[in-house]
Amino acid sequence: SAISRQRSADTVQTVLTRDAIGQFPDQNVAEALRRAPGINVLNDQGEGRFVSVRGLDPNLNSSSINGNRVLATGGAERAVALDVIPSELIESIEIKKTLTPDMDGDTIGGSIEISTTSSLDRRRNLYTASIEGSYNDLNEVTSPKGSVDFIYKFSDRFGVAGGLSYYNREFSTDNIEMDGWDVSDDGIAFAEDVEFRDYDVTRERYGGTLTFDFRPNDSTQLYFRALYSKFDDTELRRRLIFGFNEQPRSGSDTTATFDSADGRIQVRRDLKDRREVQSVRTFSVGGRTDAGAWRFNYDLGYSEADQQENGSVDPIRFQSRFQTPGALGVTFDFSNLNRPSYEIDFGQAAFVDPDRYGFTLLERTTREDARDKEFSLKGDAAYSMTLPDSSSLELKFGGRLRQREKTQSFVIDLYEDFDGDFTLADVLGSQTYGLADLGPLPDLRRVTDFIRTNGLGRFERNDLESDFVSNAENYTADEDIYAGYALARYDNGPLRVIGGVRVEHTVTDLNGNRLELVEEGAIVGGVPLADDTLFITPVQFESDYTDWLPSVNVRYELADNVIARFGAFRSLMRPSFGQQAPRFLVEENEDGERSGEFGNPDLDPYRAWNFDATLEYYFAPEAVLQGGVFYKKITDYIVEAEFENGTFNGIAYDEAVIPINGEEATVFGIELSYGQALTFLPGPFDGLLINLNYTYTDAEGEVLGRTIPLPTSSEHTLNAVLGYEKGPLSLRVAGAYRSGYLDELGGDADSDRYVDSHFQVDLSGKYRLTENVQLFGEVVNLNDATYTAYQRGPGRDRLLQYEEYSWTAKFGVRLNF
């Protein structure tokens, strides 16, 4: 059915259906999309979260459920974290890579359209259930998962469909991070900060869908569709941190040795207990009415996403400083990029003595409330006619109103002292870390008990810093989009042409804060400040702009089984709310030096011309071979850049990080795909099937006189599936590869952050015992694929982040009636 829908489509697109999604051990919608051509997935803790289409930034995609937008749960990005949505709740996913005028114009990468089940699409009632367990090798814990789905038809004109899904996954991650790379006077490369991180993660994901379909007569069909999904992410992290304020005493090309006689060696041992709850909900009511040559579509929708924290600890920190001769010596070995190690040369007893590590910080997210809401109303009218040459012409016009409100509100409390004695020994625990011996670490239960017993009242709150970090995050943004379009659809035998224009008028209202933290002794209004002082000034910006977005899509059947497509369209992507929110953060020291981080409310949207040409060869009933090229010319793409000695929105700074519009970027790519069920082979090999797809993307842009690859743009993306499907047996071996990419822009090429290439292998096997009962087993990340981020020099690659997750095995039973 996926091949059939792709073949008949008006645009360049890929279709994933429910059955195809269920063939792989994918844990959410983001991972299900990984199997499609031109798709790679950006992981979080080894699990797919954000989706990149054709190697482009996830912020350049749009995502919808049943025609209404899925909104971003986080407070800063437009990119939708699709790990919030269980894959079991989905009927199909369409990735549309060219646009028609009746589609929203804010897509440059791709439009990801998710659909849930409609009862009137089925001929009979259906009930399914799945129960499974998943075992993670790293933490040796088995987690439960289950789902149910149903379709019930009261009659041929009225039915209900829905589903529920629950997954409580526990797993672990071992992590190393390094920062502040520099070169000593003796030519020794070293990191000023080295962190060993031990993660234990619990992710509880549950959700449900409900759809009512009603056909009161042969000309009208009405619907109500709802989806709710909740993602409860609890992250426990224990950490050992080395910090150095002086250069290493000695070293080599791959080592660096530090001695406390030369300067302070700061060792921190801390614990993070962060519980973040994200939820997504969409509701829509609408329908379609046919009246002779006229066809009317109408939809009223509401979408909401939120992210909540209530009392997270991030972190509670214990610290010891070694700054005298003979106190501590440590040597780091960087010869293995992914697995740097350390060795204590002297001072081991003090290094592992928990009584030496006193309490220095409790950072508590007392409240986070990030909400994103959108109300939408759309309507279309189409008129069809037959022309004298027996061709057909459809004229269609319509409009859409989208009103979006995004808010982010934080209360963060920083406690920096305790009334009494409080050391690591009071809350001592153990590690589950596999990359190194971290020594004494805090225990979550003992930390919780200590805080509950003593109360927050015995901790000393830093009011100044607390107010600064809280107000720095807060903003509101209103965005109203008024859209209208007109198109013509022409069909004449093998030829189909859809062309027209869409216009979108955008009105934004942004509210944030200007924060200036000025140190004691600085001169303000001609008077020296007696204390460190925080100045908070509310700021507001308004803007509006209009975009005309023409497009044309041509589909031509060169033969019965060969289809050529061409698409050209103009599109845009509005800046993320975090980038354009007027949040102006400035810290000034007693010498008058000012460093800042600024939002930029004057950012222009990304705007792009997009061109696609593809050729599809359906050489067998269950086979397709296709290839295509695409080209995009993007103006005003957005990057975060570092500046020195300037003024921004009337605020002077010595150093600042500001998101800006780049000059121009171009994207060129090739997309190839082959899929076939090899039913022509002699038995038992006639059950084999194969699916291969490859995408090449060359994406470059100019910023501040530098030519850079666009952030998160992978040059090569490859997916391969070998399967077997015959009788009661179903097998899949799937490999997903993406090449490395630029992740963040630094001050120069040597300090840019890159993410290394990634290749992951997954296995899936199913056996049908009876018509109604199927057993299955799956392995995720069989080859223990890891994550590595690094800088490229000078001289050699330098690690910034390394993570490993090991494999997860899943097993269970599916029932259907």
N, C-alpha and C positions, 0 to 999 in steps of 0.2 A: 504493500500500500504506500510505503514511503517513496519508492521509485515511481509509482503511478502519479502521486501528487506532485512530485518534482517535475515530471515530464509535462504535465498539463499546466504548470504554474505560469503566471504572467511575467514573473521577474526571475533574476538569477538567485536561486535559493537552494537550501538543503533542508530536508525534512527528516526528523527522527520521530518514529512512532513508539507507542507504549511497549509493544512487544520487543522492538529493537533495543530500547533503553533497558528492558529487563534482562537482556542477555549478558550484561556486564556487571561486575561488582561495584557499581558506582553508588556513592553514599549520599549524593545530593544532585540537584539540577546542574550545578557547575561541572561536576565530574561527568555527567551524562553527555554534556555538550562536547567534551574532549574528543569524542569519536568522530566528529564531523570534519569535513575538509576545511582547512584554513583556521581551525580553532586550537588555541592552547589555553591552558588554565594556570593562573597564578595561585599558588598554594599558601595556606596559613597552617602552620604546625603539621605540614605534610598532607593536608586535606584541601581539595580544590575549593576556591572561594570566588575569585574574580575571573571573568572570561575575557580573553583577548581574541578579536576577530581579525584575521589576516595580519597578525603581529602587532596590532595597534593598541594603544592604551585603552584599558577597560572603560575609562571615562568617556570614550568616543562611541560607545554603544548605547542603544536604548533597549529596555526590556519591558515587556507587557505580559499580563495574564488576562486572557479572555478579552483582549482589546484595550485594557486599561493599564496604566503604568504601574510597574513595580517600583517602589521608591527606595531610596538608600536609607539603611538603618543607621549608619554613622552620621556624625554631625558635620562632616566636611566635604565628602565626595558626592559626585553624581553616580559613580559606578555602583551597581547593585551587587551586594554580596549574595550570590545565588546559592551559597551553602545553607542559607536559612530555609530553603524550600526542599522538602523530601522528594526524591525522584518518583516515589510510588504514587504520588498524587497527580501525576501528569499523564494526559492522554497523548499529546504530541508536542513537538517543538519545531518551529520553523525559523531558520536563520536566513533572513532576507538581506541580500547584499546589494540590490539595487532598489530604488524607491519609485513609487507612483505618486501622483499628486494627492490621492486620498489618504496617504500615510503621513504621520507626523514627520516633519523635516529635520528633526534633531538627531541625525545618525550619520556618522562618517565611517565607522568600522562596520557595523551591522545592526539590523533590527531583530532582536530575539523575541519571538512571539510564542508564548506558552499557552496551551489550551488544556482545559480539563474536560472530563467526559460529558457528553450529551446523551440523554436516554433515548432520544428519537433517532440517533444514529445507529442504534442496535435493533436487531430483529427479535431478541428474546431477553428475558431477565438474566442477570448474571450476579454471582456472589463468589468472591475470592477472599482468601486469608493467607497470611504468611507469618511464620514464626521462625526466628533464627537467633543464633548466638554468634558473637564475633570475638576472637581471641587475639590480643595484641602481644607480640613476642617480647617487646621491650619491657612491659610492666607485668606480663603474665596474668592478665585479668580477662575474664570472659564477660562480654556486655550483651544485654538483651535487645532485641528488635522485633517489632511486629507491625502488621498492617492488615486492614480489611477494606474491601471495595464492594460496591453494590450498584446494580442498575435494576430498577423496578418500573415496569410499564403498567400503569393503571388501565390504559387503553392505547389504541394506536395514536391518540391525540394528546395524551398527558402521561408524563413520566418523571421520575426523580432518579438522580444518580449522585453518588458521593463516596467518600473514603476517609479513613483515619490512618495515621501512621505515627509510630513511636519508636525512638531509638535513643538509648542511653549508653553512649560510648565512652569508655575509659581507656586512655592510652598515655604514652610517655614520649618525651622528646629530649635528646641530649644536644646541648648547644654550646658553641664557643663564639664570643664576639670580641673584636679588637677595634680600637679607635685611637685617633691622635697620632697617626704614623709620622715619623720624622727621621732625620739622619743626623747622627752625632758629628762632632768636630772630627772624629777619627774615622768617619765614613761608615758607622754601624747603623743599620736600619733598625728601628725599634718602635713599639707602640706604647703610648703614654698610659693607656688603659687596657687591661686584659680582663675579660670576664668569662667565667665558666658557669653555665646556667643549667640547672637540673629542673625540667618541667614535668609535672603530672597534670593531665588535663581530663576534665569530664565535660562532655558535650551532650546535653539532652535536647533532642530535636523532636518536636511533635507538631502535628497539624491535621487539618481536615478540609475537605471540599464538600460543597452541596450545590446541586444544580436542579432547578425545576424547568421543564420544557412543556409548553402548552401550545397546541395548534387548534384554535377555536374553529377555523374553517380552512379550506384548501388554499386560501390566499394569504393567510396571516400565521406567523409563528412568533411566540413570545417566550422570554426566558428570564430567569433570575439565577445569577451565578455568584457564589461566594467562596473565598479561600482564606484560611487563617493558618499561619505557621508561626511557631515560636522556637527560638534557638537560645538555650540556656547554657552559656559557656563559662565554666569555672576553671580558672588557670592558677595552679599552685606552682610557684617557682622559688627554688632556693639557689643562692648565687654566692660565688667567691669572686671578689674583685681586687685586682692589684692596680694601684695608681702611683705614678712616679712623677716627681717634679724636677728631677735631674737626669742628665744623660747617663747611659750605661758606662760602667767602669771599663769593661772590655767586651770583646765579642768577635764574631767572624761573619762570613757571608750569610750564615743561617742561625746564629746565636746572638744573644745579648745578655750580659751579666750585670746585675745591679747590686750595689753595696750601700747599706744604710749609713755608712761613714761619709758618703758623698752627698746625701740629701735624703729627704723623707721618703720612706716607702709606706704607703698607706694601704692597709688591707681591710676590706669590708666584707662582712658576711650578713646577708639579708634574706628576707622572705617576702614574697608577693602572694597575696590571696585576693585575686580579682574575680568577681562574679559579674558578668555582663549578660544582660538579657535583651535579646533582639526579637522583634515580632513584625510580621508583615500581614496585612489584611487587605483584601480587595472585595468590593461589592459592585455588581452592575445589574441593571434591569433594562430591558429593551426588546427589540424585535425587528421583524421584517414583514412588510405588506406589499403584495403584488396587486396592481390595479391595471389590468390590460397591458399596455406598453410601458407603464410606469412601474418602478420599483422603489420602495422607500425603506430606508434603514434608520434606526434611532436607538440611542443608548444614553443612559444616565449612569455615571460611575463615580465611585469614591474609593480612594486608595489611601492607606496610611502605613507608615513604618516608624518604629521607634527603637531607641536603645536606652537601657536603664542600668544604673548602678546605684547601690544603696549600701554604703559602709565598706566598700572594698579597701583593702590595705595594699598600697603599692608605692614603696615597700615599708617594712619595719627593718631598721638598719642598725647593725652593731659594728664598731670600728676600733681598730688599733693602729697606732702610728709607731713605726720603727725608724728612729732618726738619730741614733748614736752608733759609734763604731762598735762592731761586733754584735749588734742587735739582730740583724737579718741580712742574709744574702740569698739571691734567687737568680737562676739562669733559665732563660727561655730558649727553646729550640724550635725554629720556624721552618725547618727543612721540609716538613710535610705541610703543604699549604692548608689542607683541611683539618689536620690534627696536630696543631702546635702543642707542645708540652712544657711543663715547668719542673724544676728541681730545686729544693731548698738546700743551699750550700752550707749555711750555718744558721743557728737560731731556731731550729726545728721545735724545741720544747715550747718556746714562747709563741711560735706561729700557730700551734694547735691547742693552746691553753684557752679555754672559753672564758675564763675569768678576766683575761686581758682585753676582751672585746666589750666595750661599754656601749650603751644605747646612745644613738645620736640623732635618729630621725624616725618619725612615724608619719607617713603621708597617707591620708585617709580621704578617699573620694566619698564624702558623706552623701552626696547626691549627684547623679548625672541624669539629665532628662533631655534627650535629643529626639525631636519629633519632626516628621515630614508628612504633610497632608496634601492631598490633591483632589479637588472636585472637578469633574469633567462632564460636558454635555456636547453631544455630537449628533448630526443628522445628515443624511444623504438622500438625494433623489436622482434616479436614473431613468432615461427614456430610450427605448430601443426601437430601431426601425430597420426594415429590409430595403436595400437599395435596388435599383432596376437590374443591376448585373448579378443579383442574388447574393451579394455581399451584405454584411450587417454593420450597422453603426450604432453605437451607444454613446449618448451624451450624459455626463454625470457631473453633478455639482453638489457642494455641501460645505459645512463649516464645523468648527469645533472650538469650544471654550475650555481652557484649562486654567484653574486658579490654584496656585500652590503656595503653601506656607511652610517654611522650615525654621525651626527654633532650636537653639542649643543653650542649655543652662547648667552650670556647674556650681557646686559648693565643695571646695577642696580645703581640708584643714591640715596644716603642717605643724606637727609637734616636734620640738627640738631638744627637749630636756624632760627629766623625770624627777619628781620630788622623792628622792630616796636612791637606794642602790638598785641598779637594774643592768645586768650583764647577760651575755649570751648563755652563761652557765645556768641562768634561771629558766631558760626555755629550750634547752638543748635537745636536738633531734639527730636524725641520721639521713644519709643521702640515698638516692636510688640511681645515681649517675654512673655511666659506664665508661666515660672517656678519661677520667682522672680521679685521684683521691682528693676530695675537697676539704677533708678535715671536718671540724665541728660546724654544724649548721643549725638554724632555728627549726623548731618543730611547730607545725600549724596548731595542733590542739593545745600545746602548752602556751603558745602566744595568745590564743583566744582566751584560754582560762586566766592568764595573767591580766589581760586587759579587763576582762569581766570582773575579776576579783578586786582590782585596784581602781577601776573606773577611769574614764578619760580626764576627770578632774585633776588627777595627780600628774598629768602630762602638761607641759608648758607650750601653749599655742603661740606660734609666730604669726601675729595678726597681720603684719605688713606683707609678708610673703604669701600668706593664705589668701588675702584679698587680691593680691596681684595675680596669682595663678588662676583663681576662680573667675575674676572679671575678664581675664585675657581670653577665655574660651567662649564667653557668652555673646550671642548675636541672634538677630531675627532677620528673616528675608522673606519678602512677598514677591511672587513672580506670577504675573497674569499673561497668558498667551491667547491671542485672538487670531484664529486661522480660518481661511476660506480657500476654496480651490474650484477649478473647473478642468474637466478632462474629456477626451474623446477616445473611444475604443473602436477600432476598425478591424473586422474579420473578413477575410476573403480567401477561402480555401486554406492553403498552407500558411498564409500571412496573417499575423496579428500585430497591430501597432496600438500602443497606448501612450498618449502624449497629453501634456497640459501644463498648468502652472499652479503653484500653491503660494499663498502669501501668509506670512506669520508676523504679527505685530507683538512685541514683547515689552512689557512694562515691569520694572523692578523697583522695589523699595527696600533698602538695606539699612539696618541699624546695628551699631556696635559701640565700642569704647576706644577712646584714646587713653592709653595708660603710660604714665611717665613715673618711673621709680628713680628718685634722685637721692644720692647719698648725703649723709651729714657733712656739712661744710661747704656744699655747693651753693652758689649765689643764685637766688631766685627773687626777682623784683628788687634787686639791689641789696638783699638781706641774706646773710649766710644761714643755712638751715641748721637748727640745733639737733635734729634727728633725721634719720632716713625717712623720706616722705613719699607717699604715693599720691599722685594727682590723677583723678579719673574724670574724663570729659566725654559725655555721650555724643556720638556723631551719627549723622544720617546722610544717605546719598540716594538720589532717585535718577533713573535713566529710562529711556525708551528707544527702541529702534525697530525698523521694519525690514524684512527680508523677502525678496521675490525668488521663488525656487522652481524654476522650470525643470521638466524631466521628460524623457521619452524612453520607452521600452519596446523593442522589436523582437518578435518570435517568428521564426520561419522554418517550416518543415522542408528540408532539402530532399528528403525521401521519407518513406513510411517510418523509418526507425532512426532518422538523423535530424536533429533540431539545432538550429543556430540561433543565438540570442545576442542582442546588443542593448546596452543600457547606458544612458547618460543622464546625470541629474546633478542639481545644485543642492547642497545641504549645509547645515551648520551644527555646531555643538556649543551650547552656552557654557561659560566658565563654571567651575564647581563653586558651591556656596562658600566653602572655606577659603578659597582663593580670593573671592571678590568681597567677602564680608569686611566692613570697615573696622578691622581690629588692628590698632596701632600700638605696638608694644615697644617701649624704650626703657633701657636701663642705663643710668648715668652714674659713673663713679665719682669719687671726690676730686679727681683730676679733670673732670668735665668731659671725659670720653664717653660717647654715647653709642650703644649697640642696640639694634632693633630688629623686630620681625613685623612685617606689615602685610595686611590684606590690601588688595588693589581693586577698589570699586570701579576704576576706569578701564578695567580689562574689556577688550572686545571679544565676541565669540570667535571660536574657530569657524572659518568658512571654507568650503571646499567645492571644487568641481570633480566629479567622479565619473569614470568611464569603465565599462565592463564589456567584454566580448567572450562568449563561450561557444563550444561545440559539443553536443551530447549525442552519443551513439548507443542506442538501445538495441544491441545485437542479439539479445535473447530475452525471453519473458522475465527472467529474474537477473538481469545483468545491465550494467551501464558502464560506459567508458567516456570520460569527459575531460576536457581541457579548456583553459581560459586564461586571459590576461586581464589585469586591471591596472588602472592608473588614477592617482588622486593628486590634485594640486591644492594644498592647504595654505591659507593665509592666516596670519595672526594666531598661530598655535602658541600654546602657553607653556612656559617653563619657569621654574624658580631659580633665580640667579642671585649671586652675592655681589654687593656693591660696597664701595668705600667712599667716605668724604662727600656726602651729598645732602640733598633735601628732598623729602617726599611728603606731599600734601601739607607743606608748611612745617614739617618736622625735620630738624637737622639731625644727622647721624654721622658717626665715624665708620661704622660697619653695619650692614643691614642685609637681610634676606627678603627679597621682594619677588612675587610672581609677576612676570611681564609677558607681553605678546612678542613672539619671535617674528622674524621677517617672513620667510616663505619656506614651506616644506613640500617635498614631492614624495610620492609613494608609488612604486612600480612593483608589480608582482605577477607570478605565474601560479596557477592552481590546477593540479592534475588529480584525477580520481578514477579508480577502477573498482567495481564490485560485481561479483558473480557467484551464483550457486552452481557448482560444477555437476549438474544433474546429468550431463551427457556422458560422464565417465562410467565404466562398468562397476557393478556392485562389488564390494561395499563402498567404493570410493565416490559413488554418486551422491554421497551425503556431505562431501567437502564444500566449503565456501570460503571465499577470500575477499578481503576489502583492503584497499590501499589508497591513501591520499597523501599528497605532498603539496606544500605551499612555499613558494619563495617570495620574500618581501624585502625590497630595498627602500628604506624610509630614511630620508636625510633632511636636515633643516639647518638654517643659519641663525645663530644667536650670538650677539656680542662679538662678532667677528670670527666666530668659530663655526666649522661645519661639524655637526654632531648627528649620530643616529637618533631617531625619535625615541624618547623614553618608553620602555617596555616593548619595544619593537624587535621581535625575533626574526632573524633572516630566514631560518629554515624551520618548518613545522612538518612533522611526518607522523602518520598514524597507520598501523598495520594490524590486521585481524586475520587470523586463520581459525576456521571453525569447522564443526562437523554437526550435521543436523539430519538424523535419520531414525525413524521409529521412535523408541522411547528415549534415545540418547541425544543430548545437546552439549557441545563442548566449544569453548572459545579460549584462544590465547591472544591477548591484545597488548600491543606495545605503543606507547605515546612518547614522541620525542619533540623537543623544541631546543633550538640553539640559544646561546647566551644573549643577553640584551643589556642596554644601558638602563639602570634603575633610577639613579639620581644624578643631577648635574652638580659637580663641585666647582671650586674656584678656578681650577685649571684641569687640563686633560688627565694629569697624574692623580688627581683626587676625585675624579668621577667614580661613581659606584656602579659596578657591573655585577650581574647575576650570571652564574655559570650555566652551561647547557644541562638539560635534564632528560633522562630516559627512564621510563617506568614500564614494568611488565605486570599485567594482571591476568589471572586465570579464572575460568568459570566452568563448572560442570553441572549438568542436570540430568536426572533420570526419572522418567515417568513410570511410577509403579502401576497406576491404573489411570483411567480417563480423568479422574478427579484428584489424584494425589501425585505430587512431584517432589523428589528429594533433590537438594542442591548443595554444592560446596564451592567456595570461592577463596581466592588468595589475592589480596591487594598489596601491591609493591613487593612482588616476589623477589626482585633483584636488589632490594634495600637501597633504592634511589635516595640521594641526599640533596641538600640545598647548600650552595656556596655563593657568597657575595664577596667581592674583592675590589681592590684598586689595582691599576695596571702598572704602577711604577712610582718613582723611577727605578730602573734596574731590574725589578722582578715583581711578580704579582704579590700583593699583600692582603692577607685575609681580613675581612670585615665581619663576616658571619658564616658559621657553619652549623648545620642541623642534620641529625639523622633520626629515623623513626622506626626502622625495621619493618617487618611485615605484619599483616593482619589476616587471619583466616576466619572465614564465615561459613556457617553450615546451618541447614534448616529444612523446613518442609513448606510447600505451597499447596493450597487446596482451592479448587474451583468447582462451582456447581451451576 
